[in-house]
């Protein structure tokens, strides 16, 4: 299975280093020296990480064969993809890979069906489950332990304890995008500001 683990940013300095936007909870494992990564677009890879270091809070990588600023800049916006065993589990038992959560059935703690996870949105403040309801509308559920109380991979379900109005108000907002009030409320809810 292939997982996107980073996106190459701009060149740093003149010796071929690039900044990267990390998209994995395990950068030491996925983005360490010697790691061979596939790329999107595929024509730029595979790339082998030669060195990595943190500078001013950003991860900098140098790839084998990339020796100058021009070569580094040519990699900008390239997605770095790791080949991962589908049965591999994160070290922390309370962490999950996106592919493990996709298509889980979402139910309330009372057993009421909410829908199915169709996407995981990674925002700076928190992650959100995008859940498709049986009627085709979508609802966004913040992936925080106060709301998502249980992930049961064997039963293929996520149990939630939503605060009042989260599910009903969200579905009305998503299905009635035409009104200005609904859009502003939807934006506020999806940012996770209230969660």
Phi, psi and omega in degrees: 000144181252133179234135174286124183249345180191165172233133180286132177262216184277164176292150179233116180075198186245004186253018173096005178282152176228151170279152176226144172267109184286134179233031178222149176278356183234060183297328180297323181281314188274332188240029179276161177306135181096343179294135177253122186241140171284167183225159171228107013285146184297334184294342180271354184236190358289157180243137177253126179286125180266312179218157175214144177204159177259131179225119180053041176081002180244143177278130176247134178237150169236133181258149177303131178088351179259104190247349182221172183299321181297316179294322178294317181295330179294340180272354185307136180073007176288134175274136178259128189236127178259143174273121186234139175295125183300337180271356181293141180243146173298154181299319180280124182295345179264010177248152182220148170280151181306318184296336178286332185268338182298138177072008174293144173283138179252126179227154175282167180297341177272002177089008179282128180291130177256317181159207185227138180289122180249346182199151171243120181259122182261105179258161180301325184276328182187171175264150179234140168272130170264115187247124175272124181277164180303332181274004177094348177283167179242151175225143180256127182245117177299131180272075177233149188295339177292333182255311178269099188273340182203137170244119181243097184291328178295317179274355181057051178212155174242129180259131181237155174234079188287144174293158181306132176089346183299311185282309184293314180296318181299314184294324178293321180295313183294322184278348181236059184295351185290336184265146182295318180299318182297319181295317182291323177293321180296319179297319181295317181293319185288340179285346179083010183297327182271346186277000000 
